[in-house]
Amino acid sequence: MPDLDERPASCAVPCSQAPRLARLPCRVIAGLLRQMFERYIRRWRLAADGAPVRTHSSDLLPVSRSGQPAMLKLARTSEERRGNLLMAWWDGTGAAPILEHDGPALLVERATGECSLAELARSSRDDEATRIICGVASRLHSHGAAPPAELVPLSAWFRELLAGPPAGAFLDAAASTTAELLATQSSAVVLHGDLHHGNVLDFGSGGWRAIDPKGLHGERTFDFVNILRNPDFETATAPGRFARQATVIADEAELDRQRLIRWFAAFSGLSAAWHLADGDHPELDLAMLEIAKAELSGL
């Protein structure tokens, strides 16, 4: 799943470890996780600067080096390793500056700015937040170095939607749209893959920069779809919001608006397929598919 459930590691115990760790005090769990970072803390001369955080795919520890705030990230999945590789490849072009990188370990400059794009979007500055994300995407897409070989093409990223068993007319329609879009891709670039309000952070004088990429490759338009379904259900489904932000994105990023909405519908279908495979109800995906369908019908 693309959404990370980031909670303090002292209170977040992975299901696979729950039987063994559930009886331990939270401070002991936090201590065990901190030991995982010791190798890199010593090697890169870091000082712990906060509690460790565990997501479903990585472990993170706020640190500092010579007074500079940073985040030490240890990837536990191939997807996260690919993201680390891509962050290093961008080398600060639109993305958070990388201080060190070694296999699963990434030391990245920590965002210390006080502004939040999610809060902008929830206020009267939604257009501004969208334009900021579009600007970051433009910088990411402009990086001209030879791309990493490990990137995943969109055709593979959508495999659960395209190859899965029939799951209803709404997914069949999304799969059909996806197949058409994949067959007619243009302007292929290195894609972040999960560009939204929570993954573009305020780095103060360093400006707005992206974190946590998926590491994909394909049509440029795809990188803008997550703006339309974030930062939360209430904002994303507010009357008129989808149509307006689709227009803002299309104008700012110089995209075909109808094709943007079709890519959005395709990804909503993929996200729904992920949720269904996990036994969850795809509430947001179904709501957004209906909004996208209504918008396309009016074009």
Secondary structure, 3 states (H helix, E strand, C coil): CCCCCCEECCCCCCHHHHHHHCCCCHHHHHHHHHHHHHHHHHHCCCEECCCCEECCCEEEEEEEECCEEEEEEEECCHHHHHHHHHHHHHCCCCECCEEEEECCEEEEECCCCCCCHHHHHHCCCHHHHHHHHHHHHHHHHCCCCCCCCCCEEHHHHCHHHHHCCCCCHHHHHHHHHHHHHHHCCCCEEEECCCCCCCCEEECHHHCEEECCCCCEEEEHHHHHHHHHHCCCHHHHCCCCHHHHHHHHHHHHHCCCHHHHHHHHHHHHHHHHHHHHHCCCCCHHHHHHHHHHHHHHHCC
